[in-house]
C-alpha cells in the first residue's frame, strides 16, 4: 500500500511540473492534405487552349479544332520556369469554357485528338504531368464545368458527360494535387444553363484523387478569394460557412470569400488567383503589360502575406513556351523574395513570454525553424505578450507571424511595438494571422520588439516569428 501511495505521489508531482498537454484544437481544422497544400504557398496557373491562338478570353465553343496547333510545346520549360520561380505546383486549364480538351477526352469530339497538333496524337496533360514529376513539383487540373461546345450542356445528361470527363482527366495522369472548378456558369450551345450535380462531381474527384484539394467558391478544399486582383482580406479567416451555398452564382457574399467567416463551421482557406498579364490567356499585344516586380511583390504580401495561397497565372504562348518576358520577371520576383526573406533579423533574440503553457511550449520554439514546435499559453489565457530582445540593433520593415493551424485559427487581433528611446511605440495593429501573416511597416530600427496578442478565441498558438528588411 505504501508503495502504491509513493507511486501516486510521484505521478502527481510529474503531472504538476512536467510537460503540459497540447492545447485542444479550436473549431474546424485543416485535413492533412489541406495543411500540405497551404504549405505550398505559391503555385503557377497556366491558361492555355484555343484562346491562346484566337486572342479571346472566353472562347465561343465554335472554334475549329485545327486552331489548336502549338509549334513547339515545351512543358519541361514551363515546369523548370515554375520550379526556378519558387512555385510548388502548376494547374493547367485542361478544359476552359470553350469546351476544348487538352487531352484526348473519350466523351468529347472537341479535343487535341481532332486537332492537327502532333497529328492528333498529342496530349498536353500527359506532357505536363510528366514534366512536373521530373521537376519534383505538383500537377493540378482546372476544368470548367461551363461548356459552350458540348451539345448535352443544359440537360441532365451533361452531368454524366462531365463525370466521365473528370474520370479521364483525373484517372490517367498520376497524382493531382488540386482540382479547380471554375464558378462561371453561362449558357451552352442550346442557350440553356446547366444545373450542376455538385455532390456527384465531388464524389468523383474523391474516388480518383482522394487527396486533391477542390477549389470553388465554397470549397470543399479551398475557396476563391472573391476577386482576380491578387488581394485577400486584411482580416482573413480560413473558416467559412458553406451550408446553403453552391459554387458559382450561389456562392457566399464577397466579404465572406475575401475575409472568411469568423464563426464558419468548415475549414476552407482562401486561394488568390491573379494573372501576371492583363488577360488570363497569352497575347503578343500584352507582352509589354506583364506586371512589374513591384506589383508582384505587392500581390505576394496581399496573398501569401494574408493567410492565402497565391495562384499566379503565367500563360504559355502560341508556340507552347512561357514567354521570356514573363519568365524573366518571375526570376526577378524569386530573387527579390530570397533577398528579403533570407535573413531573419529576430534570429538569436531572447524571448520573454507573459505566459507559457509549460515545458515543450516555450517561446523559443518561434525561432527554431521547426513547423511542429510552437509557443502556447495556458488554458484560459487568451491575451499575452512576447518580448523579443534582439541581438543588437536591427532595422526591419516586414514582420512575419505564423499560427499553428493544425490546432485551428484562433487569433483575432494583435499589435506589434518597438522600443524607441526607452518607450514602446506601436508599429502595427492588425486582426487575423492564420497560416502566415506578413505585415509591412515603415523601416524601424530598434533592439527590442513586443508582440501583443490582444484577442484570441482560445489560447494563442504561434509557431514562427520573423523580422525582415526590404
Ligand atoms: C474565371 C474565368 O471566367 C476566367 O476565364 C479565368 O479562367 C479565371 C481563372 O476564372 O472564372
Boltz pocket constraint, residues with backbone or C-beta under 6 A from the ligand:
constraints:
  - pocket:
      binder: B
      contacts: [[A, 57], [A, 58], [A, 182], [A, 183], [A, 184], [A, 273], [A, 280]]
      max_distance: 6.0
